[in-house]
Amino acid sequence: MDRRDFLKTTSTLLAATALPGIPAHAADQPIAGGRITYPLNRNWRYSPKKVAGAEMIEFDDSGFEPVALPHANVRLPWHNFDDREYEFVSTYRRRFRVPSGAQGKRVFVDFEGAMTASTVWINGSLLGEYKGGYTPFSFELTPHLQPNGDNVLVVQLDSTERADIPPFGNEIDYMTFGGIYREVALRIVPATYLDNIFARPTDVLSSKPSLEVDCFLAGQEVAGGALSLEAELCEGQHILAKARHTVMRVNRSDPDASADPSTSAPVYSSTETIHDGARQTISLKEIDGIKLWDLETPHLYEVRVRLLVDGRVIDEDARRIGFREAMFTDHGFSLNGKIIKLRGLDRHQTFPFVGQAMPARVQRQDAKILRENLHCNIVRTSHYPQSRHFLDCCDEIGLLVLEEIPGWQHIGPEAWKQVAIDNVGRMIRRDWNHPSIILWGVRINESKDDHDFYTSTNALAHLLDPTRQTGGIRNFQESEFLEDVFTMNDFGFPLKKPNHPRYLNTEFVGHTFPTKTTDDDERQREHTLRHARIHNQLASDPQYAGGIGWCAFDYNTHANFGAGDRICYHGVMDIFREPKPAAGFYKSQCDPAKEIVLEPAFHWANSDESTSFTKAVVCSNCDHLKFYIRTDSVESNPWELVAELDPAREEFDHLTYPPFILDRRTIPSSNRHGWGDLRIDGYLKGEKVISKSLSGRGVNRKFMLLPDDTSLVADGADTTRVVLRVTDEFGAIRTYANDAVILKLEGPADLIGDNPFSLIGGTGAVWVRAQEKSGTVHLTATHPRLGSQTVEIILNTAPPELV
């Protein structure tokens, strides 16, 4: 099927094709050349109501609340709340003046994400409604602007679960929350402009790779003048390759000219092809010195494109890319010619208290937790496209991504399907330059088969991006296989055998064994071992490309799911991003050269299971462990060696780093009569390389306050997490500490979280969000018995928003 035929059969492609591309740095800074991008994240006015007349320019919004984006339409408790508390229509207003440089140019407003349906006005003129909470959208403001006075942008935001918009129509097991929860920007471009850029590396594994740069032009046809495109591949300030192409006009009366007349795309074609009037391709051939993007050295480059008329630059844009060859084969997943077993976790992008409305720093932190703390090599963005900041960080740290469209089990009527198909186009056009993304998920998660619908989603994905394979997340092997990779949710054990040559497990464990941080050792042990058993089986057969466990973090849910408090406790980490014992298994599956890991999967309490403590599971990449007891927990008493242990290779024969399982009943009775402190020493090739101790006293000893960052930007949105922990004298979390901690915040910042904060499983977290004033912030947390701790956070001056 060529593009013209597909345009006739899939009308939703038209919207996807016309969508302006949002670059990785869209709302961060002005770009050289003919365009300027201004952030529009501060100085909004907000009302949690549908306000009559608020769309009019003369409306008095002085009674509205001043807010900055990202913004949650309401702050909520971390659990035990009703989703109807955020399901309402709200109103946002933003005044701005048109910059002087906008004269004679086109002006767009770009929204990166607002939940769920956005009706937008400018100066009282209705621009339209966009249906969807997870994909970007834009409106042109040009004909409605007042060049010499205030302009008023108004968004009436419907955050209800509307049946006409994916993922809604039936029920979903997660919450979507409300608000303009991603960034907004004002984009000023010339009359003819670069709509998007797709840079496609070729011959990547050769000594001299090439790069095909697809440049998508939009706008009015240039009257006279020679139109050309120039592309550069840059490493920092060094230009590695450069090419220039002349753009030729195509006669619109030519029946073979394929520019779509229902869009604003111009009728241009490069000198080499007239297959698509909107796309011009520049080839950079046989480039020297290219470094590949891979898991350990994720090398990135920048592609800069200029649009010129008679040699004068009228527009310029850039994208960040990486050179890598990624494909699923019948021998597993191959990255740059090397088979890699995929090991990762699914991620919901929601957070306590503010839902999805967290800024770049917090989104990036999740990627770092997955890659650097848990040593995962892949994440699935379940069940929707996620923050560009999260994806940017995945690019930078070498975390592979399976990205999928919004949806959960339900397929709606035809109009609903058209929105879902449109989501495919918007997801791909936003993210096709991310080297971390290796697979497009183009099926509604765990939905029934629908041949025509999924033929369309796959065809669109392949048409827009021929460089990546597609997958479709299902939970039954009998499903019709239309994609390139059979992606399967399998919660049984043992797993089903692969029924297709390219096969990836995308969910397991999760809801079949939810585990809280406060659950006893029996459950913690089994939770950990279930993840280990699955990965052991995945490692047993090359037909399994690997597995993505359900899931990384606990998340909020509806009343008929979860544990009765609106939480699905399915994560290997809790909702505050604090680890459960099962997280230690993922962490332990890395080469000791990267990190030596020793993580006990138990609480070390004599009766924290049905009768008494029996089996101690330790997740480690050591090759030998020694266990010591110091009875009565007296420091002067000597440590007594009670057991030595090798990994449980008999049970986990395919794992490189199996867990260790010590049956306490096998310890000689002479060594079992006392209880006390436990010390575990880890060895590699006979050398002691790590040691951890757990107290046997049953006493809370230390209170800790741990910020992720100690400096923020005073832009009204920048935020960091601060973890609260109660530990024993060795630093191990005291699981049953549930004290109420009183918080005091001083300085120009806001506290996101409960105050007092009651610890959950001995830990928890709040977030500190900068206001728009530089200075120093002190957060003091006072434990009722263990005293106070204070952290200092510096707020640095933010660049002003210029409009």
C-alpha positions in Angstrom: 0.0 0.0 0.0 1.5 3.3 -1.0 0.9 6.6 0.7 -1.8 7.8 -1.7 -3.8 4.7 -1.3 -3.5 4.8 2.5 -4.6 8.4 2.6 -7.8 7.3 0.9 -8.6 4.6 3.4 -7.3 6.0 6.7 -8.5 9.6 7.2 -6.9 9.8 10.6 -3.4 9.9 9.0 -4.3 13.4 7.7 -4.4 14.7 11.2 -1.2 12.9 12.1 0.6 14.2 9.0 -0.6 17.8 9.6 0.5 17.8 13.2 3.6 20.0 13.8 6.5 18.0 15.2 7.5 18.8 18.7 11.3 18.6 19.0 13.1 17.3 22.1 13.9 20.9 23.1 10.5 22.4 22.2 9.8 24.5 25.2 13.3 25.0 26.5 14.9 27.8 24.5 14.7 29.9 21.3 16.1 28.3 18.2 18.3 30.1 15.7 17.1 30.9 12.2 13.6 31.9 11.4 11.7 30.3 14.3 11.5 31.2 18.0 10.0 29.0 20.6 8.8 30.6 23.8 7.8 28.6 26.9 4.3 29.3 28.2 4.5 27.5 31.5 4.2 30.4 34.0 1.6 33.1 34.6 -1.4 30.9 34.1 -4.6 31.6 35.9 -6.7 28.6 37.0 -10.3 27.9 38.1 -11.5 24.3 39.1 -14.7 25.1 37.3 -16.2 25.5 33.9 -16.5 29.3 34.0 -19.1 30.9 31.7 -17.6 33.7 29.6 -14.0 32.9 30.6 -13.0 32.6 26.9 -13.6 36.3 26.3 -10.6 38.5 26.3 -12.2 41.1 28.6 -13.1 38.5 31.3 -11.8 39.3 34.8 -9.7 36.4 36.0 -8.3 38.1 39.0 -10.2 35.6 41.2 -8.5 32.7 39.5 -5.5 31.0 41.2 -2.0 31.7 39.7 -0.4 28.5 38.6 2.6 27.2 36.7 2.8 24.1 34.5 2.9 21.2 34.8 -0.2 21.5 36.9 -2.6 19.1 38.5 -6.2 20.2 38.6 -6.4 19.1 42.2 -4.0 17.7 44.8 -5.0 14.5 46.4 -3.9 12.1 49.2 -1.5 9.4 48.1 -4.3 6.8 48.5 -7.9 6.4 49.7 -9.4 9.0 47.5 -12.2 9.0 44.9 -11.3 9.4 41.2 -14.4 11.7 40.9 -12.4 14.3 42.9 -10.3 15.0 39.7 -13.0 14.3 37.1 -14.3 17.7 36.4 -14.1 20.5 33.8 -11.6 23.3 34.7 -10.5 26.6 33.1 -7.0 27.9 32.4 -6.2 31.3 31.1 -2.9 32.8 29.9 -2.2 36.4 28.8 0.7 37.1 26.5 1.9 39.7 24.1 3.1 38.8 20.6 6.9 39.3 20.3 8.0 41.9 17.8 9.8 39.1 15.8 6.5 37.5 15.0 5.4 40.1 12.4 4.8 38.3 9.1 5.2 34.9 10.6 2.9 32.1 11.7 2.2 31.6 15.4 1.2 28.2 16.9 0.6 27.1 20.5 1.9 23.6 21.2 0.5 21.5 24.1 2.6 18.5 25.1 -0.2 16.9 27.1 -3.5 17.9 28.9 -5.9 15.4 30.4 -8.3 14.7 28.7 -10.2 16.9 26.2 -9.0 20.4 25.6 -11.3 23.1 24.1 -9.1 26.1 23.2 -9.8 29.7 22.5 -7.7 32.7 21.5 -9.1 36.2 22.1 -12.6 34.8 22.2 -12.3 32.8 19.0 -12.8 29.1 19.3 -9.9 27.1 17.8 -11.4 23.6 18.5 -11.3 20.6 20.8 -8.5 18.1 21.0 -9.5 14.7 22.3 -6.7 12.9 24.1 -4.6 13.2 27.2 -1.3 11.6 26.2 -0.4 13.0 22.8 0.7 16.4 21.7 -1.5 18.9 19.8 -1.2 22.3 18.3 -3.4 25.2 17.2 -2.6 28.1 14.9 -3.2 31.5 16.5 -2.0 33.7 13.7 -5.2 35.2 12.3 -6.7 35.9 15.7 -3.8 37.7 17.4 -3.6 41.3 18.5 -0.1 42.5 17.6 0.0 45.5 19.9 -2.0 44.4 23.0 -2.8 41.5 25.3 -3.8 38.2 23.9 -5.7 35.7 26.0 -5.3 31.9 25.5 -8.0 29.9 27.2 -8.3 26.2 27.8 -11.5 24.6 29.0 -10.2 21.2 30.1 -12.6 18.2 30.5 -10.9 15.7 32.8 -13.7 13.2 33.0 -13.5 9.7 31.6 -15.2 10.3 28.3 -16.3 7.2 26.5 -15.3 8.8 23.1 -11.6 9.1 24.0 -9.1 6.2 24.5 -8.4 4.7 26.9 -12.0 5.2 28.2 -15.2 3.6 27.2 -15.2 0.7 29.7 -12.9 0.6 32.7 -9.1 0.9 33.2 -7.1 -0.3 36.1 -5.2 3.0 36.5 -6.1 6.6 37.0 -5.6 9.4 34.5 -5.9 12.4 36.8 -6.5 15.9 35.3 -4.8 19.2 34.4 -2.4 20.6 31.9 0.2 18.3 33.2 2.9 18.8 30.5 4.5 21.9 29.1 3.1 24.4 26.6 5.0 26.6 24.2 4.4 29.4 21.7 6.1 28.5 18.4 6.7 31.3 15.8 7.7 30.1 12.3 8.0 31.7 8.9 5.2 31.3 6.3 7.0 28.2 4.9 8.6 26.2 7.7 10.0 22.9 8.8 7.1 20.9 10.2 9.2 17.9 11.5 12.5 16.1 11.0 13.1 12.3 10.9 16.8 11.3 10.8 17.2 7.7 9.8 20.7 6.2 10.1 21.6 3.5 7.5 24.4 1.0 7.1 25.0 1.5 10.8 27.3 -1.5 11.3 29.6 -0.5 8.4 32.7 1.5 8.9 31.0 4.5 7.3 27.3 4.8 8.1 25.0 7.1 6.2 22.1 9.3 7.4 18.8 9.9 5.6 17.2 13.1 6.9 13.5 13.4 6.1 12.5 17.1 6.3 8.8 17.8 6.3 7.8 21.2 5.0 4.5 23.0 5.7 3.0 26.4 5.1 2.5 28.6 2.1 4.3 28.1 -1.1 7.2 30.5 -1.5 6.6 33.0 -4.3 9.8 32.9 -6.4 13.3 32.4 -5.1 15.3 29.2 -5.0 14.3 27.0 -2.0 16.8 24.6 -0.5 17.5 22.5 2.5 20.8 22.1 4.4 21.5 19.4 7.0 24.4 18.9 9.3 25.3 16.1 11.6 27.0 17.5 14.7 28.9 16.1 17.7 29.0 19.1 20.0 30.3 22.0 17.9 32.1 19.6 15.5 30.3 19.1 12.1 30.8 15.5 11.0 28.8 15.7 7.7 26.9 18.3 5.8 24.6 18.2 2.7 22.4 20.6 0.7 19.5 19.9 -1.6 17.4 22.0 -3.9 13.7 21.8 -3.5 11.7 21.8 -6.7 8.0 22.7 -7.1 5.5 20.1 -8.2 2.6 21.0 -10.5 -0.5 20.5 -8.3 -2.4 19.5 -11.4 -0.1 16.5 -11.8 -2.2 13.5 -10.8 0.9 11.8 -9.5 1.7 14.6 -7.1 1.0 13.2 -3.7 0.8 16.3 -1.5 -2.4 16.0 0.5 -4.7 19.0 -0.5 -6.6 18.7 2.9 -3.5 19.7 4.8 -1.3 22.8 4.8 1.6 20.9 3.3 3.2 22.7 0.4 3.7 21.2 -3.1 7.4 20.7 -3.0 9.6 17.8 -4.0 13.3 17.3 -3.8 15.3 16.8 -7.0 15.6 13.1 -6.3 12.0 12.1 -5.6 8.4 13.2 -6.0 6.8 10.4 -4.0 5.7 12.7 -1.2 5.3 16.4 -1.6 5.6 17.1 2.2 8.8 15.2 2.7 12.2 16.1 1.4 15.1 13.7 2.0 18.7 14.8 2.4 21.3 12.1 2.3 24.6 12.4 4.3 26.7 9.6 2.9 29.5 7.5 4.4 30.2 9.4 7.5 33.6 8.9 9.3 34.1 8.5 13.0 30.6 7.5 14.1 30.2 6.0 17.6 27.3 3.6 18.1 24.5 4.1 20.6 24.3 1.1 22.8 23.4 0.2 26.4 26.8 1.0 28.0 27.9 3.9 25.8 24.7 5.7 24.5 26.4 8.1 22.2 24.2 10.9 20.9 24.5 13.4 18.0 22.5 16.4 16.8 21.0 16.8 13.3 20.5 20.5 12.4 18.4 21.4 9.4 18.1 24.8 7.7 15.5 25.9 5.2 16.8 28.6 2.8 15.5 30.9 0.1 18.1 32.2 -2.3 20.8 31.1 0.2 19.2 33.0 3.2 18.1 30.9 6.2 14.3 31.3 6.8 13.9 28.4 9.3 16.1 26.1 11.4 15.4 23.2 13.6 17.3 20.3 15.2 16.8 16.8 16.6 19.0 14.6 18.7 19.7 11.1 17.4 21.8 8.0 17.9 23.3 5.4 15.4 22.2 1.9 16.3 20.7 -1.2 14.7 17.9 -2.6 16.8 15.8 -5.6 15.7 13.9 -8.6 17.0 15.0 -11.8 15.4 14.2 -15.5 15.7 17.3 -15.7 18.0 16.1 -12.9 20.3 16.6 -9.1 20.4 19.7 -7.8 18.6 21.3 -4.5 19.3 24.2 -3.6 16.9 24.5 -7.2 15.9 24.7 -8.6 19.5 21.9 -10.6 21.0 20.8 -9.1 24.3 18.3 -10.7 26.7 15.8 -7.9 27.6 15.1 -7.5 31.3 12.9 -4.7 32.4 9.8 -3.3 34.1 6.6 -1.6 33.0 6.1 2.0 34.1 3.1 4.1 34.9 4.1 7.8 34.9 1.9 8.8 37.8 3.0 10.0 41.2 1.5 10.6 44.6 -0.4 13.8 45.4 -0.2 15.3 41.9 -0.9 12.4 39.5 1.0 13.0 36.3 1.9 16.6 36.8 5.6 16.3 37.5 8.3 18.3 35.6 11.4 17.2 33.7 13.6 16.5 36.7 11.2 14.0 38.3 10.3 12.3 35.0 14.0 11.8 34.4 14.6 10.4 37.9 12.3 7.5 37.1 14.5 6.5 34.1 17.6 6.7 36.3 15.9 4.5 39.0 15.2 1.9 36.4 18.6 1.9 34.6 21.0 2.9 37.3 19.4 1.6 40.5 17.7 -1.5 39.2 19.9 -2.2 36.2 17.0 -2.8 33.8 17.8 -2.5 30.1 14.2 -1.9 28.9 11.1 -0.2 30.0 7.6 -0.3 28.6 5.5 2.9 28.7 2.3 1.3 29.9 -0.2 2.1 28.6 0.4 5.3 26.8 3.1 7.6 25.4 5.0 9.2 28.3 6.9 12.4 29.0 9.5 13.5 26.5 11.8 14.2 29.4 11.6 10.5 30.5 12.4 9.4 26.9 15.2 12.0 26.6 16.8 10.5 29.7 16.4 6.9 28.4 18.4 8.1 25.3 21.1 9.5 27.5 21.6 6.6 29.9 21.0 3.6 27.6 17.5 2.4 28.6 15.6 0.7 25.8 11.9 1.6 25.4 8.7 -0.1 24.1 6.3 2.8 23.6 2.6 2.1 23.1 -0.7 3.9 22.4 -3.3 4.7 25.0 -5.8 2.0 25.9 -6.6 -0.9 28.2 -8.6 -4.0 27.1 -11.5 -1.9 25.5 -12.0 -1.0 21.8 -14.7 1.6 21.2 -16.8 2.3 18.1 -15.4 3.6 14.8 -14.9 7.2 15.9 -13.0 6.0 19.0 -10.8 3.8 16.7 -10.0 6.8 14.5 -8.7 8.7 17.6 -6.6 5.7 18.5 -5.1 5.5 15.0 -4.4 9.2 15.3 -2.6 8.5 18.5 -0.3 6.1 16.6 0.6 8.9 14.2 1.2 11.5 16.9 3.2 9.1 19.1 5.5 8.2 16.2 6.0 11.7 14.8 6.8 13.0 18.3 9.3 10.2 19.2 10.7 8.7 16.0 14.2 10.2 16.6 14.7 8.6 20.0 17.4 5.9 19.7 16.1 4.3 22.9 12.8 3.4 21.3 13.0 0.0 19.7 9.4 -1.1 19.3 6.1 0.7 18.7 3.1 -0.8 20.5 0.2 -0.3 18.1 -2.5 -2.4 19.7 -4.7 -1.6 22.7 -3.3 -3.5 25.7 -5.0 -6.8 26.2 -7.8 -6.1 23.8 -9.7 -8.6 21.6 -8.7 -9.0 17.9 -10.0 -6.5 15.4 -8.5 -7.2 12.0 -9.3 -4.0 10.2 -8.4 -1.7 13.1 -5.1 -3.3 13.8 -4.3 -3.6 10.1 -4.6 0.2 10.0 -2.5 0.9 13.1 0.3 -1.4 11.8 0.2 0.1 8.3 0.3 3.6 9.6 3.3 2.8 11.9 5.2 1.2 9.1 4.4 4.0 6.7 5.6 6.7 9.1 8.6 4.8 10.4 9.9 2.0 8.3 13.0 1.6 10.6 11.2 0.1 13.6 9.2 -3.0 14.2 5.7 -3.1 15.7 4.3 -5.1 18.6 0.8 -5.4 20.0 0.3 -6.3 23.6 -2.1 -9.2 24.1 -2.9 -11.8 26.7 -3.9 -14.8 24.6 -1.6 -16.6 22.2 -4.4 -17.4 19.8 -4.6 -13.8 18.8 -4.2 -12.8 15.2 -0.6 -11.8 14.6 -0.4 -8.7 12.5 2.7 -7.1 14.0 6.4 -7.8 13.6 6.9 -9.0 17.2 4.5 -11.1 19.2 4.3 -9.2 22.5 2.5 -11.2 25.2 1.3 -10.7 28.7 1.6 -14.0 30.5 0.9 -14.2 34.2 1.1 -17.9 34.5 4.0 -20.1 35.6 5.6 -21.8 33.8 5.3 -19.3 31.0 3.7 -20.4 27.7 6.3 -21.5 25.1 6.8 -18.9 22.3 4.4 -19.5 19.4 6.2 -17.1 17.0 9.8 -16.6 16.2 9.9 -13.0 17.5 8.4 -13.2 21.0 8.6 -10.8 23.9 6.9 -11.2 27.3 5.6 -7.8 28.4 3.8 -8.5 31.7 4.1 -11.1 34.5 3.7 -11.5 38.3 2.0 -8.1 39.0 -1.6 -8.4 40.0 -1.3 -12.2 40.6 0.9 -11.5 43.6 0.6 -7.9 44.8 3.0 -7.2 47.7 3.1 -4.2 50.1 6.3 -3.0 51.8 4.7 -4.1 55.1 3.9 -7.6 54.1 5.7 -10.4 56.0 8.7 -12.3 54.9 6.9 -15.2 53.4 5.2 -12.9 50.9 8.3 -10.8 50.3 10.3 -13.9 49.6 7.7 -15.4 47.2 7.3 -12.1 45.4 11.0 -11.9 44.8 11.3 -15.5 43.7 8.4 -15.3 41.3 10.2 -12.5 39.4 13.4 -14.6 39.5 11.6 -17.8 38.3 10.2 -15.9 35.3 13.5 -14.5 34.3 15.1 -17.9 34.7 12.7 -19.4 32.2 13.1 -16.4 29.9 16.8 -17.1 29.9 16.3 -20.8 29.0 15.2 -20.3 25.4 16.5 -17.8 22.8 13.0 -17.6 21.4 12.1 -15.5 24.4 13.5 -12.0 23.6 13.3 -11.3 27.3 10.7 -10.0 29.7 9.2 -6.8 31.1 7.8 -7.4 34.5 4.6 -5.9 35.9 5.6 -3.4 37.2 8.1 -0.9 38.4 6.1 1.2 40.8 2.8 0.9 42.7 0.1 3.1 41.3 -3.3 4.6 42.0 -6.3 2.7 40.7 -10.1 2.6 40.7 -12.3 1.2 43.4 -12.8 -2.2 41.8 -9.1 -2.8 41.4 -6.2 -2.9 43.8 -6.2 -3.3 47.6 -9.2 -1.3 48.6 -7.3 1.9 49.2 -7.1 2.9 45.5 -3.6 1.4 45.1 -2.4 -1.4 42.9 0.5 -2.9 44.9 2.0 -4.5 41.9 5.4 -2.8 41.8 8.8 -4.0 42.8 9.0 -0.5 44.3 6.4 1.4 46.2 4.5 4.4 45.0 7.2 6.7 46.5 9.9 4.9 44.4 11.3 3.1 47.5 12.4 -0.5 46.9 10.6 -3.7 48.0 12.8 -6.8 48.3 11.8 -7.9 44.8 13.6 -4.8 43.4 16.8 -6.4 44.7 16.5 -9.2 42.2 16.5 -6.8 39.2 19.4 -4.9 40.8 21.4 -8.0 41.3 21.3 -9.0 37.6 24.2 -6.8 36.6 27.9 -7.5 36.0 29.8 -7.0 39.3 32.1 -4.7 37.4 29.2 -2.2 37.2 28.0 -2.7 40.8 28.5 -5.3 43.5 25.0 -6.1 44.8 23.9 -7.8 48.0 20.2 -7.2 48.8 18.5 -9.3 51.5 14.9 -10.1 50.6 13.7 -10.3 54.1 13.1 -8.2 57.2 15.3 -10.2 59.7 12.7 -10.8 62.4 12.4 -14.1 64.1 8.7 -14.6 63.6 7.8 -12.4 60.6 6.1 -15.4 58.9 3.6 -18.0 60.0 5.7 -19.7 62.6 9.3 -18.6 62.6 11.9 -17.3 60.2 12.8 -20.2 57.9 14.3 -19.2 54.6 16.5 -16.2 53.9 16.6 -15.1 50.2 19.5 -12.9 49.2 19.8 -11.3 45.8 23.4 -10.9 44.8 25.8 -11.1 41.9 28.5 -12.5 44.2 29.6 -16.1 43.8 29.7 -17.0 47.6 28.1 -15.7 50.8 29.0 -16.1 54.4 26.4 -15.6 57.2 27.4 -14.5 60.6 25.3 -14.0 63.8 26.2 -11.8 66.8 24.0 -13.0 69.6 22.2 -10.7 71.9 23.2 -7.8 69.6 26.0 -6.8 71.9 28.7 -5.0 70.0 31.5 -6.5 72.1 30.3 -10.0 71.2 32.1 -11.8 68.4 30.5 -12.5 65.1 29.9 -16.3 64.7 30.0 -17.9 61.2 26.8 -19.9 61.0 26.5 -20.7 57.2 28.2 -20.5 53.9 26.2 -20.5 50.7 26.6 -20.7 46.9 23.9 -19.4 44.5 20.8 -21.5 44.0 21.9 -22.7 40.6 20.0 -26.0 40.8 16.7 -24.1 40.9 17.8 -21.1 38.8 20.0 -22.9 36.3 19.7 -20.3 33.5 20.3 -17.1 35.5 23.8 -15.6 35.4 23.3 -14.4 39.0 20.8 -16.7 40.8 19.5 -15.7 44.2 20.9 -17.3 47.3 18.5 -19.3 49.5 19.5 -20.1 53.1 17.3 -22.5 54.9 17.7 -21.5 58.5 16.7 -24.9 59.6 19.8 -26.4 58.2 22.0 -24.4 60.5 23.4 -26.6 63.3 21.1 -26.3 66.4 24.1 -25.1 68.5 24.1 -22.0 66.3 20.4 -21.4 66.3 19.6 -21.0 69.9 20.3 -17.2 70.0 18.9 -14.3 68.0 20.9 -11.2 67.3 22.5 -9.2 64.5 23.0 -10.7 61.1 26.0 -10.0 58.9 26.3 -11.2 55.3 29.6 -11.1 53.5 29.8 -11.4 49.8 32.7 -13.0 47.9 34.0 -13.0 44.3 36.7 -15.5 43.5 37.6 -15.9 47.1 37.9 -12.2 47.9 35.4 -10.4 50.2 33.9 -7.6 48.2 30.8 -6.5 50.1 29.2 -6.8 53.5 25.8 -5.9 54.9 24.4 -6.1 58.5 20.9 -6.2 59.8 20.1 -5.5 63.4 18.4 -8.1 65.6 17.4 -5.6 68.3 14.0 -4.7 66.9 14.7 -1.0 67.7 14.3 2.1 65.5 17.7 3.8 65.7 18.1 6.4 62.9 16.0 8.9 61.1 17.2 10.0 57.6 16.2 12.7 55.2 17.5 12.0 51.6 16.9 14.5 48.8 17.4 13.4 45.2 18.7 16.9 44.4 20.1 19.9 46.4 19.5 22.6 43.8 16.5 23.5 41.7 15.6 26.2 39.1 13.2 28.8 40.5 10.7 28.5 37.6 7.6 27.6 39.6 7.7 24.0 38.5 11.1 22.4 39.1 10.7 19.7 41.8 12.7 17.1 43.7 11.9 14.1 45.9 12.9 14.0 49.5 12.9 10.5 51.0 12.1 9.9 54.7 13.5 6.7 56.3 13.7 5.1 59.7 16.5 2.6 59.9 18.4 0.3 62.3 21.9 1.2 63.5 23.3 -0.3 60.2 21.1 1.7 57.9 18.5 -1.0 57.0 14.9 0.2 56.8 12.8 -0.6 59.8 9.8 -2.0 58.0 7.2 -1.5 60.6 8.1 2.1 61.6 4.9 4.1 60.9 5.6 7.3 62.9 4.0 10.6 62.0 6.8 13.0 60.9 6.2 16.7 61.1 7.6 18.7 58.2 8.6 22.4 58.2 9.4 24.1 54.9 11.2 27.5 54.9 11.9 29.5 51.8 10.4 30.1 48.4 9.1 26.5 47.7 5.9 24.4 48.1 5.6 21.1 49.8 3.9 18.3 47.8 2.8 15.7 50.3 1.2 15.1 53.6 2.2 17.0 56.7 2.5 15.3 59.1 3.7 12.4 57.0 3.0 9.0 58.4 5.7 6.6 57.3 4.7 3.5 55.3 6.9 0.5 55.7 9.5 2.6 57.5 9.8 5.0 54.6 8.0 7.4 52.3 8.6 10.6 50.4 7.5 14.1 49.8 8.4 16.5 47.0 9.7 20.1 47.1 8.6 22.3 44.3 10.4 25.6 43.6 8.4 28.8 43.5 9.5 31.6 41.1 11.9 33.3 43.4 15.6 32.3 43.9 16.9 31.6 47.3 17.5 28.9 49.8 15.0 26.4 51.1 15.2 24.4 54.3 13.1 21.3 54.8 13.1 20.1 58.4 11.5 16.8 59.3 11.0 15.9 63.0 10.5 12.4 64.1 8.6 12.0 67.5 11.6 10.1 69.0 14.6 10.2 66.7 15.0 14.0 66.4 15.1 16.3 63.4 16.9 16.3 60.1 17.2 19.2 57.8 18.1 19.4 54.1 19.0 22.5 52.2 18.0 23.1 48.6 19.3 26.0 46.6 16.9 27.7 44.1 18.7 29.2 41.2 17.3 32.0 39.1 15.3 30.9 36.1 15.4 32.6 32.8 12.3 34.8 32.4 9.5 33.8 30.1 9.6 36.4 27.4 5.9 36.4 26.5 
